[in-house]
Amino acid sequence: MYSFITEEKDKIVNKKKAKGVKKNVIKKEITHDNYLIVPFNNQKMHHQMRSIRSELHQISSYHLNKVSLFTVLLMIRGIF
């Protein structure tokens, strides 16, 4: 997960990436400030996503509550 702000052709562009998180959640709900706040406060953020999947030719919709942003230190310490 990372986020950076650049200037392209007199326009400020915010590039955000988070593995395993839907693009619309990244675009609408996660801000650049979230990427700055989470690591320094040892937090983790959850976001809700909807997904359509097919299992054994049966289509179903899922409501997922996934961890979208987290601190790597939490993983190393075994808290995550």
PDB file of N, CA, C and O in Angstrom:
ATOM      1  N   MET A   1       0.835  -1.169   0.000  1.00  0.00           N
ATOM      2  CA  MET A   1       0.000   0.000   0.000  1.00  0.00           C
ATOM      3  C   MET A   1       0.882   1.235   0.000  1.00  0.00           C
ATOM      4  O   MET A   1       1.855   1.330   0.749  1.00  0.00           O
ATOM      5  N   TYR A   2       0.522   2.167  -0.849  1.00  0.00           N
ATOM      6  CA  TYR A   2       1.251   3.419  -0.900  1.00  0.00           C
ATOM      7  C   TYR A   2       0.382   4.480  -1.543  1.00  0.00           C
ATOM      8  O   TYR A   2      -0.610   4.185  -2.209  1.00  0.00           O
ATOM      9  N   SER A   3       0.782   5.724  -1.325  1.00  0.00           N
ATOM     10  CA  SER A   3       0.083   6.859  -1.900  1.00  0.00           C
ATOM     11  C   SER A   3       1.084   7.981  -2.091  1.00  0.00           C
ATOM     12  O   SER A   3       1.929   8.222  -1.229  1.00  0.00           O
ATOM     13  N   PHE A   4       0.988   8.666  -3.221  1.00  0.00           N
ATOM     14  CA  PHE A   4       1.832   9.842  -3.440  1.00  0.00           C
ATOM     15  C   PHE A   4       1.078  10.848  -4.288  1.00  0.00           C
ATOM     16  O   PHE A   4       0.160  10.501  -5.031  1.00  0.00           O
ATOM     17  N   ILE A   5       1.489  12.112  -4.159  1.00  0.00           N
ATOM     18  CA  ILE A   5       0.859  13.209  -4.878  1.00  0.00           C
ATOM     19  C   ILE A   5       1.888  13.785  -5.836  1.00  0.00           C
ATOM     20  O   ILE A   5       3.013  14.090  -5.439  1.00  0.00           O
ATOM     21  N   THR A   6       1.502  13.935  -7.102  1.00  0.00           N
ATOM     22  CA  THR A   6       2.387  14.511  -8.116  1.00  0.00           C
ATOM     23  C   THR A   6       1.655  15.626  -8.855  1.00  0.00           C
ATOM     24  O   THR A   6       0.443  15.802  -8.730  1.00  0.00           O
ATOM     25  N   GLU A   7       2.437  16.368  -9.626  1.00  0.00           N
ATOM     26  CA  GLU A   7       1.858  17.414 -10.449  1.00  0.00           C
ATOM     27  C   GLU A   7       2.148  17.080 -11.911  1.00  0.00           C
ATOM     28  O   GLU A   7       3.307  16.997 -12.318  1.00  0.00           O
ATOM     29  N   GLU A   8       1.103  16.892 -12.684  1.00  0.00           N
ATOM     30  CA  GLU A   8       1.233  16.569 -14.094  1.00  0.00           C
ATOM     31  C   GLU A   8       0.439  17.581 -14.912  1.00  0.00           C
ATOM     32  O   GLU A   8      -0.773  17.710 -14.743  1.00  0.00           O
ATOM     33  N   LYS A   9       1.119  18.290 -15.789  1.00  0.00           N
ATOM     34  CA  LYS A   9       0.483  19.276 -16.672  1.00  0.00           C
ATOM     35  C   LYS A   9      -0.364  20.263 -15.884  1.00  0.00           C
ATOM     36  O   LYS A   9      -1.542  20.454 -16.188  1.00  0.00           O
ATOM     37  N   ASP A  10       0.223  20.884 -14.884  1.00  0.00           N
ATOM     38  CA  ASP A  10      -0.453  21.879 -14.034  1.00  0.00           C
ATOM     39  C   ASP A  10      -1.687  21.335 -13.328  1.00  0.00           C
ATOM     40  O   ASP A  10      -2.620  22.078 -13.024  1.00  0.00           O
ATOM     41  N   LYS A  11      -1.681  20.030 -13.070  1.00  0.00           N
ATOM     42  CA  LYS A  11      -2.796  19.379 -12.384  1.00  0.00           C
ATOM     43  C   LYS A  11      -2.229  18.480 -11.291  1.00  0.00           C
ATOM     44  O   LYS A  11      -1.303  17.711 -11.546  1.00  0.00           O
ATOM     45  N   ILE A  12      -2.766  18.564 -10.090  1.00  0.00           N
ATOM     46  CA  ILE A  12      -2.312  17.738  -8.976  1.00  0.00           C
ATOM     47  C   ILE A  12      -3.009  16.384  -9.054  1.00  0.00           C
ATOM     48  O   ILE A  12      -4.237  16.308  -9.103  1.00  0.00           O
ATOM     49  N   VAL A  13      -2.204  15.309  -9.065  1.00  0.00           N
ATOM     50  CA  VAL A  13      -2.727  13.952  -9.200  1.00  0.00           C
ATOM     51  C   VAL A  13      -2.342  13.150  -7.961  1.00  0.00           C
ATOM     52  O   VAL A  13      -1.182  13.166  -7.547  1.00  0.00           O
ATOM     53  N   ASN A  14      -3.299  12.454  -7.372  1.00  0.00           N
ATOM     54  CA  ASN A  14      -3.053  11.613  -6.210  1.00  0.00           C
ATOM     55  C   ASN A  14      -3.112  10.154  -6.653  1.00  0.00           C
ATOM     56  O   ASN A  14      -4.165   9.687  -7.087  1.00  0.00           O
ATOM     57  N   LYS A  15      -2.008   9.431  -6.551  1.00  0.00           N
ATOM     58  CA  LYS A  15      -1.948   8.010  -6.912  1.00  0.00           C
ATOM     59  C   LYS A  15      -2.019   7.199  -5.625  1.00  0.00           C
ATOM     60  O   LYS A  15      -1.205   7.387  -4.722  1.00  0.00           O
ATOM     61  N   LYS A  16      -2.998   6.292  -5.542  1.00  0.00           N
ATOM     62  CA  LYS A  16      -3.181   5.475  -4.350  1.00  0.00           C
ATOM     63  C   LYS A  16      -3.258   4.015  -4.748  1.00  0.00           C
ATOM     64  O   LYS A  16      -3.911   3.674  -5.734  1.00  0.00           O
ATOM     65  N   LYS A  17      -2.595   3.144  -3.986  1.00  0.00           N
ATOM     66  CA  LYS A  17      -2.633   1.705  -4.227  1.00  0.00           C
ATOM     67  C   LYS A  17      -2.796   0.987  -2.893  1.00  0.00           C
ATOM     68  O   LYS A  17      -2.199   1.375  -1.889  1.00  0.00           O
ATOM     69  N   ALA A  18      -3.602  -0.054  -2.896  1.00  0.00           N
ATOM     70  CA  ALA A  18      -3.778  -0.916  -1.730  1.00  0.00           C
ATOM     71  C   ALA A  18      -4.130  -2.305  -2.257  1.00  0.00           C
ATOM     72  O   ALA A  18      -5.127  -2.471  -2.959  1.00  0.00           O
ATOM     73  N   LYS A  19      -3.334  -3.274  -1.929  1.00  0.00           N
ATOM     74  CA  LYS A  19      -3.521  -4.619  -2.461  1.00  0.00           C
ATOM     75  C   LYS A  19      -4.751  -5.278  -1.830  1.00  0.00           C
ATOM     76  O   LYS A  19      -4.937  -5.238  -0.614  1.00  0.00           O
ATOM     77  N   GLY A  20      -5.588  -5.885  -2.681  1.00  0.00           N
ATOM     78  CA  GLY A  20      -6.755  -6.608  -2.210  1.00  0.00           C
ATOM     79  C   GLY A  20      -7.959  -5.747  -1.922  1.00  0.00           C
ATOM     80  O   GLY A  20      -8.969  -6.245  -1.424  1.00  0.00           O
ATOM     81  N   VAL A  21      -7.875  -4.450  -2.226  1.00  0.00           N
ATOM     82  CA  VAL A  21      -8.982  -3.534  -1.960  1.00  0.00           C
ATOM     83  C   VAL A  21      -9.554  -3.089  -3.303  1.00  0.00           C
ATOM     84  O   VAL A  21      -8.806  -2.760  -4.223  1.00  0.00           O
ATOM     85  N   LYS A  22     -10.871  -3.081  -3.411  1.00  0.00           N
ATOM     86  CA  LYS A  22     -11.527  -2.695  -4.652  1.00  0.00           C
ATOM     87  C   LYS A  22     -11.170  -1.259  -5.037  1.00  0.00           C
ATOM     88  O   LYS A  22     -10.964  -0.405  -4.175  1.00  0.00           O
ATOM     89  N   LYS A  23     -11.102  -1.011  -6.342  1.00  0.00           N
ATOM     90  CA  LYS A  23     -10.697   0.302  -6.850  1.00  0.00           C
ATOM     91  C   LYS A  23     -11.663   1.412  -6.434  1.00  0.00           C
ATOM     92  O   LYS A  23     -11.233   2.524  -6.131  1.00  0.00           O
ATOM     93  N   ASN A  24     -12.956   1.118  -6.418  1.00  0.00           N
ATOM     94  CA  ASN A  24     -13.909   2.159  -6.038  1.00  0.00           C
ATOM     95  C   ASN A  24     -13.778   2.532  -4.564  1.00  0.00           C
ATOM     96  O   ASN A  24     -14.038   3.680  -4.204  1.00  0.00           O
ATOM     97  N   VAL A  25     -13.386   1.601  -3.706  1.00  0.00           N
ATOM     98  CA  VAL A  25     -13.165   1.910  -2.288  1.00  0.00           C
ATOM     99  C   VAL A  25     -11.939   2.802  -2.148  1.00  0.00           C
ATOM    100  O   VAL A  25     -11.952   3.766  -1.383  1.00  0.00           O
ATOM    101  N   ILE A  26     -10.881   2.482  -2.885  1.00  0.00           N
ATOM    102  CA  ILE A  26      -9.670   3.307  -2.843  1.00  0.00           C
ATOM    103  C   ILE A  26      -9.982   4.712  -3.342  1.00  0.00           C
ATOM    104  O   ILE A  26      -9.523   5.695  -2.761  1.00  0.00           O
ATOM    105  N   LYS A  27     -10.750   4.808  -4.405  1.00  0.00           N
ATOM    106  CA  LYS A  27     -11.037   6.098  -5.022  1.00  0.00           C
ATOM    107  C   LYS A  27     -11.954   6.960  -4.159  1.00  0.00           C
ATOM    108  O   LYS A  27     -11.724   8.163  -4.032  1.00  0.00           O
ATOM    109  N   LYS A  28     -12.995   6.361  -3.561  1.00  0.00           N
ATOM    110  CA  LYS A  28     -14.021   7.143  -2.871  1.00  0.00           C
ATOM    111  C   LYS A  28     -13.824   7.279  -1.366  1.00  0.00           C
ATOM    112  O   LYS A  28     -14.208   8.300  -0.796  1.00  0.00           O
ATOM    113  N   GLU A  29     -13.238   6.285  -0.707  1.00  0.00           N
ATOM    114  CA  GLU A  29     -13.241   6.278   0.753  1.00  0.00           C
ATOM    115  C   GLU A  29     -11.877   6.489   1.400  1.00  0.00           C
ATOM    116  O   GLU A  29     -11.804   7.018   2.509  1.00  0.00           O
ATOM    117  N   ILE A  30     -10.799   6.092   0.738  1.00  0.00           N
ATOM    118  CA  ILE A  30      -9.464   6.199   1.332  1.00  0.00           C
ATOM    119  C   ILE A  30      -8.788   7.456   0.803  1.00  0.00           C
ATOM    120  O   ILE A  30      -8.758   7.688  -0.405  1.00  0.00           O
ATOM    121  N   THR A  31      -8.245   8.267   1.704  1.00  0.00           N
ATOM    122  CA  THR A  31      -7.568   9.498   1.316  1.00  0.00           C
ATOM    123  C   THR A  31      -6.070   9.376   1.549  1.00  0.00           C
ATOM    124  O   THR A  31      -5.600   8.430   2.181  1.00  0.00           O
ATOM    125  N   HIS A  32      -5.334  10.342   1.032  1.00  0.00           N
ATOM    126  CA  HIS A  32      -3.883  10.366   1.228  1.00  0.00           C
ATOM    127  C   HIS A  32      -3.550  10.530   2.711  1.00  0.00           C
ATOM    128  O   HIS A  32      -2.557   9.981   3.188  1.00  0.00           O
ATOM    129  N   ASP A  33      -4.365  11.273   3.429  1.00  0.00           N
ATOM    130  CA  ASP A  33      -4.142  11.462   4.867  1.00  0.00           C
ATOM    131  C   ASP A  33      -4.264  10.149   5.638  1.00  0.00           C
ATOM    132  O   ASP A  33      -3.578   9.962   6.643  1.00  0.00           O
ATOM    133  N   ASN A  34      -5.124   9.238   5.184  1.00  0.00           N
ATOM    134  CA  ASN A  34      -5.229   7.928   5.831  1.00  0.00           C
ATOM    135  C   ASN A  34      -3.918   7.163   5.749  1.00  0.00           C
ATOM    136  O   ASN A  34      -3.527   6.491   6.704  1.00  0.00           O
ATOM    137  N   TYR A  35      -3.237   7.262   4.612  1.00  0.00           N
ATOM    138  CA  TYR A  35      -1.952   6.596   4.441  1.00  0.00           C
ATOM    139  C   TYR A  35      -0.901   7.182   5.385  1.00  0.00           C
ATOM    140  O   TYR A  35       0.034   6.484   5.775  1.00  0.00           O
ATOM    141  N   LEU A  36      -1.044   8.448   5.753  1.00  0.00           N
ATOM    142  CA  LEU A  36      -0.101   9.084   6.667  1.00  0.00           C
ATOM    143  C   LEU A  36      -0.427   8.807   8.129  1.00  0.00           C
ATOM    144  O   LEU A  36       0.481   8.662   8.947  1.00  0.00           O
ATOM    145  N   ILE A  37      -1.704   8.734   8.464  1.00  0.00           N
ATOM    146  CA  ILE A  37      -2.131   8.577   9.858  1.00  0.00           C
ATOM    147  C   ILE A  37      -1.936   7.145  10.356  1.00  0.00           C
ATOM    148  O   ILE A  37      -1.462   6.948  11.475  1.00  0.00           O
ATOM    149  N   VAL A  38      -2.287   6.154   9.560  1.00  0.00           N
ATOM    150  CA  VAL A  38      -2.292   4.751   9.992  1.00  0.00           C
ATOM    151  C   VAL A  38      -0.925   4.273  10.491  1.00  0.00           C
ATOM    152  O   VAL A  38      -0.874   3.694  11.576  1.00  0.00           O
ATOM    153  N   PRO A  39       0.180   4.475   9.775  1.00  0.00           N
ATOM    154  CA  PRO A  39       1.459   3.928  10.261  1.00  0.00           C
ATOM    155  C   PRO A  39       1.963   4.578  11.547  1.00  0.00           C
ATOM    156  O   PRO A  39       2.580   3.910  12.377  1.00  0.00           O
ATOM    157  N   PHE A  40       1.708   5.863  11.715  1.00  0.00           N
ATOM    158  CA  PHE A  40       2.241   6.560  12.882  1.00  0.00           C
ATOM    159  C   PHE A  40       1.416   6.336  14.141  1.00  0.00           C
ATOM    160  O   PHE A  40       1.911   6.570  15.243  1.00  0.00           O
ATOM    161  N   ASN A  41       0.180   5.894  14.008  1.00  0.00           N
ATOM    162  CA  ASN A  41      -0.681   5.650  15.168  1.00  0.00           C
ATOM    163  C   ASN A  41      -0.897   4.162  15.434  1.00  0.00           C
ATOM    164  O   ASN A  41      -1.697   3.803  16.298  1.00  0.00           O
ATOM    165  N   ASN A  42      -0.191   3.287  14.701  1.00  0.00           N
ATOM    166  CA  ASN A  42      -0.335   1.831  14.841  1.00  0.00           C
ATOM    167  C   ASN A  42      -1.805   1.407  14.778  1.00  0.00           C
ATOM    168  O   ASN A  42      -2.297   0.692  15.651  1.00  0.00           O
ATOM    169  N   GLN A  43      -2.483   1.857  13.740  1.00  0.00           N
ATOM    170  CA  GLN A  43      -3.892   1.546  13.547  1.00  0.00           C
ATOM    171  C   GLN A  43      -4.057   0.589  12.371  1.00  0.00           C
ATOM    172  O   GLN A  43      -3.113   0.325  11.627  1.00  0.00           O
ATOM    173  N   LYS A  44      -5.254   0.085  12.221  1.00  0.00           N
ATOM    174  CA  LYS A  44      -5.639  -0.588  10.994  1.00  0.00           C
ATOM    175  C   LYS A  44      -7.055  -0.152  10.639  1.00  0.00           C
ATOM    176  O   LYS A  44      -7.893   0.036  11.520  1.00  0.00           O
ATOM    177  N   MET A  45      -7.315   0.006   9.351  1.00  0.00           N
ATOM    178  CA  MET A  45      -8.605   0.487   8.878  1.00  0.00           C
ATOM    179  C   MET A  45      -9.342  -0.636   8.164  1.00  0.00           C
ATOM    180  O   MET A  45      -8.750  -1.398   7.399  1.00  0.00           O
ATOM    181  N   HIS A  46     -10.629  -0.728   8.421  1.00  0.00           N
ATOM    182  CA  HIS A  46     -11.496  -1.701   7.760  1.00  0.00           C
ATOM    183  C   HIS A  46     -12.418  -0.949   6.797  1.00  0.00           C
ATOM    184  O   HIS A  46     -12.876   0.154   7.096  1.00  0.00           O
ATOM    185  N   HIS A  47     -12.681  -1.550   5.653  1.00  0.00           N
ATOM    186  CA  HIS A  47     -13.643  -0.991   4.711  1.00  0.00           C
ATOM    187  C   HIS A  47     -14.543  -2.109   4.201  1.00  0.00           C
ATOM    188  O   HIS A  47     -14.126  -3.260   4.075  1.00  0.00           O
ATOM    189  N   GLN A  48     -15.782  -1.743   3.912  1.00  0.00           N
ATOM    190  CA  GLN A  48     -16.754  -2.719   3.425  1.00  0.00           C
ATOM    191  C   GLN A  48     -16.771  -2.711   1.902  1.00  0.00           C
ATOM    192  O   GLN A  48     -16.753  -1.655   1.269  1.00  0.00           O
ATOM    193  N   MET A  49     -16.807  -3.918   1.324  1.00  0.00           N
ATOM    194  CA  MET A  49     -16.826  -4.074  -0.126  1.00  0.00           C
ATOM    195  C   MET A  49     -17.870  -5.112  -0.496  1.00  0.00           C
ATOM    196  O   MET A  49     -18.175  -6.017   0.281  1.00  0.00           O
ATOM    197  N   ARG A  50     -18.406  -4.965  -1.683  1.00  0.00           N
ATOM    198  CA  ARG A  50     -19.341  -5.951  -2.221  1.00  0.00           C
ATOM    199  C   ARG A  50     -18.696  -6.618  -3.417  1.00  0.00           C
ATOM    200  O   ARG A  50     -17.969  -5.986  -4.184  1.00  0.00           O
ATOM    201  N   SER A  51     -18.973  -7.913  -3.568  1.00  0.00           N
ATOM    202  CA  SER A  51     -18.351  -8.687  -4.631  1.00  0.00           C
ATOM    203  C   SER A  51     -19.331  -9.720  -5.155  1.00  0.00           C
ATOM    204  O   SER A  51     -20.175 -10.223  -4.413  1.00  0.00           O
ATOM    205  N   ILE A  52     -19.214 -10.034  -6.436  1.00  0.00           N
ATOM    206  CA  ILE A  52     -20.011 -11.092  -7.051  1.00  0.00           C
ATOM    207  C   ILE A  52     -19.059 -12.198  -7.445  1.00  0.00           C
ATOM    208  O   ILE A  52     -18.077 -11.953  -8.146  1.00  0.00           O
ATOM    209  N   ARG A  53     -19.337 -13.418  -7.001  1.00  0.00           N
ATOM    210  CA  ARG A  53     -18.475 -14.561  -7.278  1.00  0.00           C
ATOM    211  C   ARG A  53     -19.301 -15.742  -7.761  1.00  0.00           C
ATOM    212  O   ARG A  53     -20.503 -15.842  -7.513  1.00  0.00           O
ATOM    213  N   SER A  54     -18.616 -16.622  -8.454  1.00  0.00           N
ATOM    214  CA  SER A  54     -19.238 -17.848  -8.924  1.00  0.00           C
ATOM    215  C   SER A  54     -18.518 -19.031  -8.295  1.00  0.00           C
ATOM    216  O   SER A  54     -17.303 -19.166  -8.438  1.00  0.00           O
ATOM    217  N   GLU A  55     -19.261 -19.889  -7.598  1.00  0.00           N
ATOM    218  CA  GLU A  55     -18.713 -21.108  -7.007  1.00  0.00           C
ATOM    219  C   GLU A  55     -19.558 -22.287  -7.480  1.00  0.00           C
ATOM    220  O   GLU A  55     -20.760 -22.340  -7.221  1.00  0.00           O
ATOM    221  N   LEU A  56     -18.934 -23.213  -8.161  1.00  0.00           N
ATOM    222  CA  LEU A  56     -19.618 -24.388  -8.713  1.00  0.00           C
ATOM    223  C   LEU A  56     -20.818 -23.971  -9.569  1.00  0.00           C
ATOM    224  O   LEU A  56     -21.901 -24.545  -9.457  1.00  0.00           O
ATOM    225  N   HIS A  57     -20.613 -22.979 -10.412  1.00  0.00           N
ATOM    226  CA  HIS A  57     -21.608 -22.465 -11.346  1.00  0.00           C
ATOM    227  C   HIS A  57     -22.808 -21.810 -10.653  1.00  0.00           C
ATOM    228  O   HIS A  57     -23.855 -21.631 -11.276  1.00  0.00           O
ATOM    229  N   GLN A  58     -22.671 -21.457  -9.397  1.00  0.00           N
ATOM    230  CA  GLN A  58     -23.703 -20.743  -8.668  1.00  0.00           C
ATOM    231  C   GLN A  58     -23.205 -19.312  -8.419  1.00  0.00           C
ATOM    232  O   GLN A  58     -22.185 -19.115  -7.759  1.00  0.00           O
ATOM    233  N   ILE A  59     -23.912 -18.337  -8.937  1.00  0.00           N
ATOM    234  CA  ILE A  59     -23.520 -16.940  -8.760  1.00  0.00           C
ATOM    235  C   ILE A  59     -24.121 -16.422  -7.465  1.00  0.00           C
ATOM    236  O   ILE A  59     -25.304 -16.615  -7.188  1.00  0.00           O
ATOM    237  N   SER A  60     -23.280 -15.757  -6.676  1.00  0.00           N
ATOM    238  CA  SER A  60     -23.764 -15.181  -5.426  1.00  0.00           C
ATOM    239  C   SER A  60     -23.012 -13.884  -5.154  1.00  0.00           C
ATOM    240  O   SER A  60     -21.912 -13.666  -5.662  1.00  0.00           O
ATOM    241  N   SER A  61     -23.618 -13.038  -4.352  1.00  0.00           N
ATOM    242  CA  SER A  61     -22.990 -11.776  -3.986  1.00  0.00           C
ATOM    243  C   SER A  61     -22.523 -11.861  -2.534  1.00  0.00           C
ATOM    244  O   SER A  61     -23.154 -12.506  -1.697  1.00  0.00           O
ATOM    245  N   TYR A  62     -21.416 -11.203  -2.262  1.00  0.00           N
ATOM    246  CA  TYR A  62     -20.811 -11.224  -0.941  1.00  0.00           C
ATOM    247  C   TYR A  62     -20.623  -9.807  -0.425  1.00  0.00           C
ATOM    248  O   TYR A  62     -20.364  -8.875  -1.186  1.00  0.00           O
ATOM    249  N   HIS A  63     -20.757  -9.671   0.867  1.00  0.00           N
ATOM    250  CA  HIS A  63     -20.480  -8.419   1.556  1.00  0.00           C
ATOM    251  C   HIS A  63     -19.236  -8.667   2.406  1.00  0.00           C
ATOM    252  O   HIS A  63     -19.287  -9.431   3.370  1.00  0.00           O
ATOM    253  N   LEU A  64     -18.121  -8.026   2.054  1.00  0.00           N
ATOM    254  CA  LEU A  64     -16.847  -8.257   2.729  1.00  0.00           C
ATOM    255  C   LEU A  64     -16.475  -7.070   3.599  1.00  0.00           C
ATOM    256  O   LEU A  64     -16.707  -5.919   3.228  1.00  0.00           O
ATOM    257  N   ASN A  65     -15.904  -7.351   4.744  1.00  0.00           N
ATOM    258  CA  ASN A  65     -15.347  -6.326   5.615  1.00  0.00           C
ATOM    259  C   ASN A  65     -13.862  -6.639   5.731  1.00  0.00           C
ATOM    260  O   ASN A  65     -13.467  -7.489   6.529  1.00  0.00           O
ATOM    261  N   LYS A  66     -13.033  -5.956   4.937  1.00  0.00           N
ATOM    262  CA  LYS A  66     -11.622  -6.280   4.845  1.00  0.00           C
ATOM    263  C   LYS A  66     -10.770  -5.213   5.505  1.00  0.00           C
ATOM    264  O   LYS A  66     -11.169  -4.054   5.614  1.00  0.00           O
ATOM    265  N   VAL A  67      -9.587  -5.625   5.943  1.00  0.00           N
ATOM    266  CA  VAL A  67      -8.589  -4.677   6.425  1.00  0.00           C
ATOM    267  C   VAL A  67      -7.967  -4.038   5.194  1.00  0.00           C
ATOM    268  O   VAL A  67      -7.374  -4.729   4.365  1.00  0.00           O
ATOM    269  N   SER A  68      -8.097  -2.727   5.070  1.00  0.00           N
ATOM    270  CA  SER A  68      -7.607  -2.052   3.877  1.00  0.00           C
ATOM    271  C   SER A  68      -6.248  -1.409   4.103  1.00  0.00           C
ATOM    272  O   SER A  68      -5.383  -1.488   3.230  1.00  0.00           O
ATOM    273  N   LEU A  69      -6.042  -0.784   5.232  1.00  0.00           N
ATOM    274  CA  LEU A  69      -4.762  -0.174   5.567  1.00  0.00           C
ATOM    275  C   LEU A  69      -4.327  -0.657   6.944  1.00  0.00           C
ATOM    276  O   LEU A  69      -5.133  -0.717   7.872  1.00  0.00           O
ATOM    277  N   PHE A  70      -3.052  -1.001   7.073  1.00  0.00           N
ATOM    278  CA  PHE A  70      -2.540  -1.449   8.354  1.00  0.00           C
ATOM    279  C   PHE A  70      -1.066  -1.108   8.452  1.00  0.00           C
ATOM    280  O   PHE A  70      -0.436  -0.749   7.457  1.00  0.00           O
ATOM    281  N   THR A  71      -0.524  -1.218   9.638  1.00  0.00           N
ATOM    282  CA  THR A  71       0.874  -0.943   9.887  1.00  0.00           C
ATOM    283  C   THR A  71       1.654  -2.242   9.817  1.00  0.00           C
ATOM    284  O   THR A  71       1.241  -3.254  10.383  1.00  0.00           O
ATOM    285  N   VAL A  72       2.766  -2.214   9.131  1.00  0.00           N
ATOM    286  CA  VAL A  72       3.600  -3.408   8.996  1.00  0.00           C
ATOM    287  C   VAL A  72       4.148  -3.829  10.353  1.00  0.00           C
ATOM    288  O   VAL A  72       4.369  -5.019  10.578  1.00  0.00           O
ATOM    289  N   LEU A  73       4.370  -2.893  11.254  1.00  0.00           N
ATOM    290  CA  LEU A  73       4.876  -3.226  12.586  1.00  0.00           C
ATOM    291  C   LEU A  73       3.897  -4.113  13.341  1.00  0.00           C
ATOM    292  O   LEU A  73       4.319  -4.946  14.144  1.00  0.00           O
ATOM    293  N   LEU A  74       2.602  -3.954  13.102  1.00  0.00           N
ATOM    294  CA  LEU A  74       1.617  -4.812  13.751  1.00  0.00           C
ATOM    295  C   LEU A  74       1.780  -6.259  13.287  1.00  0.00           C
ATOM    296  O   LEU A  74       1.634  -7.186  14.084  1.00  0.00           O
ATOM    297  N   MET A  75       2.083  -6.454  11.998  1.00  0.00           N
ATOM    298  CA  MET A  75       2.285  -7.801  11.482  1.00  0.00           C
ATOM    299  C   MET A  75       3.535  -8.437  12.083  1.00  0.00           C
ATOM    300  O   MET A  75       3.520  -9.617  12.434  1.00  0.00           O
ATOM    301  N   ILE A  76       4.608  -7.675  12.204  1.00  0.00           N
ATOM    302  CA  ILE A  76       5.866  -8.195  12.720  1.00  0.00           C
ATOM    303  C   ILE A  76       5.725  -8.593  14.190  1.00  0.00           C
ATOM    304  O   ILE A  76       6.278  -9.605  14.621  1.00  0.00           O
ATOM    305  N   ARG A  77       4.990  -7.802  14.945  1.00  0.00           N
ATOM    306  CA  ARG A  77       4.816  -8.067  16.370  1.00  0.00           C
ATOM    307  C   ARG A  77       3.803  -9.187  16.636  1.00  0.00           C
ATOM    308  O   ARG A  77       3.689  -9.656  17.768  1.00  0.00           O
ATOM    309  N   GLY A  78       3.083  -9.610  15.628  1.00  0.00           N
ATOM    310  CA  GLY A  78       2.098 -10.673  15.798  1.00  0.00           C
ATOM    311  C   GLY A  78       0.750 -10.195  16.290  1.00  0.00           C
ATOM    312  O   GLY A  78      -0.080 -11.002  16.709  1.00  0.00           O
ATOM    313  N   ILE A  79       0.520  -8.898  16.245  1.00  0.00           N
ATOM    314  CA  ILE A  79      -0.749  -8.341  16.705  1.00  0.00           C
ATOM    315  C   ILE A  79      -1.813  -8.499  15.624  1.00  0.00           C
ATOM    316  O   ILE A  79      -2.992  -8.649  15.944  1.00  0.00           O
ATOM    317  N   PHE A  80      -1.430  -8.469  14.382  1.00  0.00           N
ATOM    318  CA  PHE A  80      -2.362  -8.494  13.254  1.00  0.00           C
ATOM    319  C   PHE A  80      -2.976  -9.831  13.068  1.00  0.00           C
ATOM    320  O   PHE A  80      -3.785 -10.018  12.159  1.00  0.00           O
TER     321      PHE A  80
END
